[in-house]
Amino acid sequence: MSMLTSLARVEAAAAGRARPLSQVRHRRLAGQPLVIVPLTLAGDPATPVAAMTGVSRTSPRLLVVPQPRNRELRLEFLTSLAGTVLGHIAARQQTTEIIPAARNREERHRYADAPQILVPNRAARDYLGLLGRATRFQQTDGPYAVDPAIPALGKWLTFFAERADHPGSALLADLTSMLAEHWATGQSPLEDSSLAAQLAWIDPPPGMTGLQAALAAEDPLRCPPSGPATDPGFDQAILEPLIRSYDRAGHAGSRAGTSRATAEITAAFQGQLQPTWDDMWRAIALLRALPETAGATRRWGADRDSFTSFSSYLADGGLPQPRRDHAAGAAARLDRLERAQATYDTERAHEDPFILAELRTTGEAFRGQVISADPTRTGITPAGRTVLRPRFTIRTSDPVRLEPGRALISPARPRQQVQIAALARTAAGTDIVLEVTHGMGTPARPTPGAVPAIGEQLSYTLDPGFFTLRVYPPTDQTPWTHGGPPARPPADPAEDPQP
Amino acid sequence: MTETSQHDPADETRLVTAAVLDDMARPGHRGVIVDSPPGAGKTTLVVRAATQLAASGEPCIIVAQTNNQVDDLTVRLARQDQGRPLGRLTGTDYIPPAAVLTLPNVTVATTVDDLSDSAVILGTAAKWAIVKDRTWGWAIIDEAYQMRSDMLLLIADRFERALFVGDPGQLDPFSIVETTRWIGLPYDPMQNAVTVLQAHNPDLPVHRLPVSWRLPPSAAPVISGAFYPFSGFRAATAPGARYLEFAAAGIRSSADATLDLAARTGWALHELPARHTIRSDPEAADAAAGLAARLLARHATGTCERHPGGQPLRPADIAIGVTHRDQADQVRQALAQTTPAAAPIRVDTANRLQGAEFEVTIILHPLSGRRDATAFHLEAGRLCVLTSRHRHACIVVARAGIADLLDAHPSDEPIHLGVPAKFPDGWEANHAVLAHLADHRAQRQ
C-alpha cells in the first residue's frame, strides 16, 4: 500500500467516511452488465445452492437448488444458469465491426459489444471459474449425459475467469475490487471484501458514520453475506430444516410437499440474496457516476477482441480449455499478463492524477519546471547520421528515483518520448536533463513544440514502450529442461489476442 | 565437518571443481548443477569451465542475468585466456564499459553472426532469448537461481548441454503479476530455473562448493547454519587471519561501541529503541549513515590474506544494505548531508547487492520497526544476501523487538500440493540470525 493510500485510509477512519482515491474509472462498465450473485453449499466447493442473476435491478431472476446433493437438481440449476449466461452472450454476437489493417496486423472483424459479468467480490469471481472447471468437461452423451448448454457454460465461465486475471480487463469484474480502486475506507482490505461493509463506508445511511454503518452491516440478519459462502447461522437454523422437509416430502412421494418446500427454500434464499442484489446496483450506480477514461475504452476493445476470438474458437468446435497449462502455454500467459500489467499501470498513471501523485511520492514520476532548453542540439548515430537530439532540463523537488537512460513520457505530451540524459541533485532539488528521442523531427525540419518552453510545468513518468511478445517453443518441442514434449499434446485453446 | 576442516580450503575447492569438470567431460548427463554459497568462487569456476571447453574446441556460450554480470565475466575470462577470441553479445542500445571495450581479444556485437570467430560468446539471458536457429554444444548459465524458468524455456534450444551455477540461498526471482494458477506444476514459470530443471531431471549431478573465500570465520558458520542447513560450508580463512583496526580511538558513543564490537567479533547489532515506524525510518537511516561516517572518520584498516600489511578502508569497501528503494534513497541523503566523502559507499537494496562483495557492510534489518512480518520481509534470501556480503564485519541496524514481532507472526503461508517445502523457512532463518545477533548487541550509551 502506498503512502497516499495509507493516508487516505487513516483519514477515512478519522472522518468516518471513505475518501475518494481516484476521480476517473479505468474499467468499462457495460450499459447492460449481467449481475450474478452466486451462493455455494457450505463445506462443498463447487456445489451451488442459489444464484440471483439479471441485467436490471428491478427484475432479478432467482435460481435455487432445493436439494444441492441431488445431481439432477444441480444440473437443472446449471441449465437455467447456462440459459441466462449463454443468452446474454449470444445477444452480443449480433453486430460486428471491421477493424482496418494496422502495422503487423491484418484487417479483422470484431464484435461491436461484449458481455460483462459483475459479481460482488473476488471470491465470487473465483467461484465462477470453479463452476466453469466443474462443468466444462461434462459429457453430452453416454450414461451421464448432460444438456449441451452445461459444458458450453463451463467453457464460457472458464474464459471469463481466465480473462479476469488480465490486468484492466472488464469482461468479468468484482465490484468490491472496483470500488476499492476508487475509495479508501477506514477498514482493512480484508473487510472491504464484504460489499455491504464497504458500501457502508462509501455511502453510509443518513445520520450514521461509516464505522457505525459498517458495524451494522456485520450483522448477518440485517446484511446477509455477499457470498459465495452463506451465513452459518442461516445454514443451520433455516436452510437445513427446509432441505430436510424437502427430502421428507420427496420420500413420501408428496408432490405438493416438495413444491411447498421448494417455495420455502426459494423464499429463504430470496431473503439472503435480495440485500446483496440491491447493494450491487448501488455500487454500479456509484461507479457509473465516475467518468470513464480513454484507456478504459481501449482496453474494452481488447476485451472485445478476446471475446470475438474465443467465440470463433467455439464456433469451430473448440475443445474445453485444458485442466492445466503446458509449460510454454504457462510461460506465454505469464509474459502476456506481466506486459499487460506494466502497460495498465503506466496508462492509468497518465490518465489519473491520483496515481501520478502516488508515483511521485515513490520516485517513479516527477513534476517540475523547465529551467533550460536546447531545441537545436544534434547528435550522431552509430551509422554516422546527424540527427536532432534536443535537450531540456527540468527542476523538481520530488524524490526522483530514476536512473539515466530511462525512457519517460509526459501525460501532457504523449507524442514526445524522452530519455534521462543526466541527473544532478542540488540544494534546490533535482535537475533532470531530458533528451527528446522520439517525435522531435529532423535537423532540417524540427517538429514545432517538440521541446517545452522554459517555465513550463510538466510531469513525467515511465514510458511503457512498445513490446513484442516472446515466442516460446511449441508444445511438441518442449525442451528437455522442462520435461520434453508431453505424451499427449493437450488441446490448445484460443490465445488471447493482443492489442 | 571436523574432518574436512583439516584440509586446505584450496584443495577442497579444487576437488569439487575437478569433479564438476569430470562430469562435464563425461557423456550421459545433459546438465550439471553447482550450488555455490556466498563468495565460494563461483566466477572462478565459470571461468575455469569455459576455458576448459574452449581448449577442447567445444563451442560454448555463457549466459548471465544482467549486463553487469556479463561484463564482469567477460573481463575475468579475457584476462585468464588472453589468446582466445571472445564475443560479447549485447542489446542494440547497451554500450559496455571501457574495461570490456578495450580488451584486445573481445569482439562486441549485437548479432551472433558477427561473432562467428569467437570461442566463447557471452550475453544476458534476455539477449540469448532472441537468438534463433543456432545451437551450441555447451552453455554455462551463471546465477541460474536468479533466472526464472520461463527464461530458461526460451534459451534451452540454444545448447545441447549446460552447466548451471548459482547460489540457492539468494533471493528468488519474482513477478509483478500475482497468481496462484501454476503453483504445484513442475514447470511453474514463476519458479527459478534450477528448481524447474531438477523437477524434470532429478538425476542431474549436483555439486557444492565447500568453502567461502569471502565470509570470515565469524560469519561462515552463522550463515551456513541459518541459510544452508543441509549443505553447509566453512570459511577459507582461519580465525584471526583477518582483523579490523581503528587508527582513531572511539569516543563514548553508541556508534563507536558498535564499531568496536564489530571489529572485535565480526558482528554487531546496533539496536535502536523499539518503535513502530514507517518504512523509511529516519532514525534508522541516520544511524546507518552515522556508522558509515564513523567507520571512515576513525580510519579503519583491514588486514587479511590479500593485504597482509593492512589496507585502509575506503568508502568503496563499505556497503549499506536495505530492503526498499526509498530506504536506500533516504540513507544516501543522510550520508550526503553528514559525510560528503562517503559518496562512493554503495547504498542499495538486497536485490541489487546480490553477487557483490565488500569489506564491511551495514544493513538495515528488513523487519526493523515493522508492525507485521510479511512473506516479503521474512524471505530467507533477503536476509541471506544482506548478511553475506562482507569480508570483515557486518553491522545490523534494527529497532528492538524483532524477536517478539516474529513470535507474533509465525509463518502462515499456505502449503500447496506438489510444491516441495523450501528450506530454510524465512521465519526460522530470521530467528537463527537474531539469536546470533543477540550475543553481539552493542551497549547503548
Contacts between the chains, C-beta under 8 A, distances in Angstrom:
chain1	res1	chain2	res2	distance
A	3	B	278	7.7
A	165	B	179	6.0
A	165	B	181	7.3
A	167	B	177	7.7
A	324	B	185	6.2
A	325	B	181	7.3
A	325	B	182	6.7
A	325	B	185	7.4
A	326	B	187	7.9
A	327	B	153	6.2
A	327	B	187	3.9
A	327	B	189	7.8
A	328	B	153	6.5
A	330	B	150	7.6
A	330	B	181	7.7
A	330	B	182	5.1
A	330	B	185	6.8
A	330	B	187	6.5
A	330	B	188	7.2
A	330	B	189	4.9
A	331	B	149	7.7
A	331	B	150	3.6
A	331	B	153	5.2
A	331	B	154	7.7
A	331	B	187	8.0
A	331	B	189	4.4
A	333	B	181	7.9
A	334	B	150	5.9
A	334	B	175	6.7
A	334	B	177	6.7
A	334	B	179	7.9
A	334	B	182	7.8
A	334	B	189	4.6
A	334	B	190	6.8
A	335	B	150	6.9
A	337	B	177	4.5
A	337	B	179	7.1
A	338	B	175	6.2
A	338	B	176	5.8
A	338	B	177	5.2
A	341	B	176	5.3
A	341	B	177	5.4
A	342	B	176	6.8
A	362	B	326	6.7
A	363	B	325	7.2
A	363	B	326	6.9
A	363	B	329	6.8
A	399	B	326	7.5
A	399	B	329	6.2
A	401	B	325	5.7
A	401	B	326	7.3
A	401	B	329	5.8
A	425	B	336	7.7
A	470	B	129	6.7
A	470	B	154	6.2
A	472	B	150	7.7
A	472	B	153	5.8
A	472	B	154	6.5
A	473	B	153	6.9
A	473	B	156	7.6
A	473	B	157	6.2
A	477	B	157	7.7
A	478	B	153	7.9
A	479	B	153	6.8
A	479	B	156	3.5
A	479	B	157	5.8
A	480	B	30	5.9
A	480	B	156	7.2
A	480	B	200	7.4
A	480	B	201	7.1
A	481	B	31	7.5
A	481	B	152	5.5
A	481	B	153	7.2
A	481	B	156	4.6
A	481	B	162	8.0
A	481	B	193	7.7
A	481	B	196	7.1
A	481	B	197	5.1
A	481	B	200	6.7
A	481	B	201	7.3
A	482	B	149	7.4
A	482	B	152	7.5
A	482	B	153	5.7
A	482	B	156	7.1
A	482	B	187	4.8
A	482	B	196	6.5
A	482	B	200	6.0
A	483	B	186	6.6
A	483	B	187	6.6
A	483	B	199	7.9
A	483	B	200	4.0
A	484	B	200	7.7
